């Protein structure tokens, strides 16, 4: 028999050993902790082998009452299923109580594609913040994910010709393909200017805080959300910079295979889904002109 706290600790350690991204580990850690605390609060259970399917269903129903979206609930259920698979494979439970629970159905909203006016306004709003400006430019000009951006280290970025050109190496992960992305003048210049002001530190992460620590995903998201607000751009998130990059290349006639490889998509079908949205938003004026 293993108590909640010990099972939780072992699971998080397992994720770290599997080289999962820091953002994934944090999300799984919080999801499982939330479930275990809910079960403990609503019953006298303290050991994982006592958890049954009804306990998980009750937890999920509670999430609905707290106005979590079906997408968020589905993501948490994915964490729970991963947790119990780990416990069962390591003989810490006999049965997997999450096995018979299906993911809730939900519709994926159309990707938000920024107009030329919007992304120019975002750039202008952040122009005096050298670090955030570089982050925005890198996301707009390469289409990398926010999690990939947070993990970039100095060795992966090569800036040449005094900020005129460059390349970015994005290593492969469990869910994305590795690739080398050429940096255009806009991205190269923004990164070059940031490096001039980057604090001296032993940490090898490319983007760091003023105190020399890695800039976390939540820090990046909060900064960009703040400049969205300053620019008067509504209903936009960090990932919409990636959507805009993909839409731009589709409108420019770039091969879907090339876009898929550059975006790190493992399946071409993921890229093809954007075709209908780009057609529907063809008047948005997407055109990522360099600065």
N, C-alpha and C positions, 0 to 999 in steps of 0.2 A: 504494500500500500504506500502511495506517495501523496503527500499533502499538496494543496494547490500551489503554494509558494515555490516548492521545490520543482514541481512539474513546469511551472512557468519559467523558472531560472534555467532549467535544462533546455527548454525549447528555444529560448533566446540565444543560449550558447550554441545550440545546433545551427541556428540561422547564421550566426557569425562564422562558424566553421565552413558553412556552405558558400561563403563569400557573397551573400546577398547584399544588396545596396543598403546603405545606412538608413535611407528613407523607408525602405521595405521593412527593415528590422524594427524601426521605431513604430511603424503602423501596426505590425503584427503584435508587438509587445503591448501596445495600448489596447488593441482589440481584445486580446486574451485576458488581460488584466481586468478590463471592463466586464467581460462575461463572468469571470470567476468571482469578482466582487458582487455582482448581481445575484449569482446563485447562493453565495454565502449569506447575503443579506436577506434572501427570501426563503432560506432553509437552514438546516443545521449541518449541511454537508461541508466537509473540509478536505476530502480526498478525491482525486480525479476519478477513481474507479466507481464512485458513487453517482457521478453525473449521468443522467439519462437523456433520451431524446426530448422528453417533455420539458426538461430544464432549459434546453437550448431553444425550443420553440417559445417558451415563456419569455426568455431574454429577447428574442427577435420581436415578439409582439410588443414588448416594452419599448423597443426602439421605435416602432411605428407610432406609439402613443407620444413619444418624445419628438415626433415630427422628423425623424430621419428619413431621407429619401430611399426609395427602393434600391437605387444604385448603391448607396452607402451601406445599406443592410446587406446587400449581396456581397459587397467587398468584405464586410466583417465576417460573413458566413464563410467566405473563402479562407480567411485567417483561421477560423475555428476548425474547418475541415483539415487544413494543413497541420494544425496543432494535434488533433486526434489521430491523424495518420502517423505522425511522429511518435505519439505515445504507444500506439498499437504495434508499430514496427519494432519498438524497443521493449515490448512486453510489459509496458507500464499500465496498460488496460487490456481487458480481454476482448471487449467489443467497442466498436466505434459508434458512439451515439449520434454522430452527425451524418452518418452514411445515408440515411433514409430521408434526409431533409433536402428539398430542392431549392434552388436559388429563386428568389422572387423575380417575376417578369417586369421588365421596364423598357421603355423606349429610349434609345440613345438620341439625344437632341442633335440637330444639325450643328456642325462645327461653326464657331463664330469666326468670320473672316474680316479682319480689319480693313477699312477703306484707306485709300491713300491719305485722306485728310486726317483720319484717326491715328495712323502710325506716325505720321509726321508730327502731329500734336504731341504724341507720347515722347518722341525723340526730343522735341523742343522743351517739354516740361522737365526732362531729366538731364538736359545738356550740361548743367553746372555740377552735377553729381557724377564725377568721372567714372567711378566704379559701376554704378547702376546703368549709366549710359552705355558702357562697354558691354554689360550683360544684355541689355535690350538689343543692342546692335548685333551681338553674337547670336542671340536667339532668332532675330529677324533674318539674318543673312545665312544661317546654316540649318535652321530647323531642328536643332538638337533638343532633347528633352531637358526639363529643369533638373532632373536627377543626374543626368549626364553632365550638365554644366557644373553642378555642385562638386562633382568628383574630379574635374579636370585638374591636372597638376602641371607644373611648369615645364616638365619634359615633353608634354603632349602638344605644346603650342610652339610654333616656329614662325617668328615674324622677320621678314626680310625687307631690304631696300628702304630702310628707315620708315617702316610702317606702310609701305605701298602694297605689299603682298604677304602671304603667309599660308600656313597649313595647320589644320587641327586634327590630331589623331584621337579618335573615339574608340576605346577598346571594346571588344565584344563582352556581353554579359549573358546571363541566363535567358533573357527575353529579347535582346537586341543584337544585331549584327555589328561587328567592328567595321570601321571604315575611316579613311583619310579624306577630310573635307578641305578643298581649297578655300582660302579666305580672300574675299574680294577687298578692294581698297577701303570700303566703309568699315568692315569688320577689323581689318588689319590695323587701320589707323586708330580706331577706338581702343583696341587692346594695347597698342603701342603707347598711347597716352596714359592708359591706366597703369602700365608697368612703371612709368616714371614716378608715380605716386604710391605704388604698392609698398606698404610697410615692410621693413627688413625683419625677417623672421626665419626660424629654422623650419617652419611648416612648409611643405612643398605644394600645397594647394594653390592653384592660380588665383582664385578669388578668396580673400581673407578679410576678417574684420580689422578694425583699427588696432585691436590688441594683439593681432597676429594669429588668431584662431581661424579654422576653416569657416567659410560662410555657408550656413546650413540652408537647406531647401526652404524652410519656413522664413528665414531671413530674406531670401531672394524673393519669395512670393510676396511678402509684406512690403518690400521696397517697390516692386513693380505695381502692386495694387495701389500704393500711395500715389504713384505718378499717373496711373490711370485716372484716379480721382482728380488730381491737379489738372490733368488735360481735359477733364469733362467727358471722358469715355465711359459709358455705362455698360454693364452686363458683359464685361470682358475679363478674362483670366490669363494667367501666364501661358497656358497651353495654346491660347489663341494666336500667339506669335508663331508657333509651329504650324498651326492650321494655315495661317496667312502665307507662310513660306511655301508650303505645299501648293496652295492655290495659285500663287504667283508663277511657279514653275509649270504647272499644268496649263495656265493661260498663255505662257510663253512658248508652249509647244514642246517642252522638254519631254523626252521619252519617259513613260511611266516606269520602266525598268530602272532607268537612271535615278529617278526620284525615289523609288522604293529603296534602292541601295544607299543613297545619300541620307535618307530618313532613318535607315536602320530597320526597316520593316522586314520581318521574316517571311511575310506572305504578300505577294503582289496584290491580292484581293483587298488588303488593308488600304493600299494606295488608291486602288480603283474606286473605292467608296466615295472619294472626294469628287469624282467626275460630275455627279449630279448636282452637288452643292456649288461647284465652280460655275456650272452652266446657269444655275439659278441666281447666282450672284455676279453674273458677268458684267454688270454695270457698276460694280463697286469700285472699279478703277485700281485694282491691285497692281502695283508697279514699284518694286523695291529699288528705286533709284539710289545710287551711291551718293554719299555726301561729298 
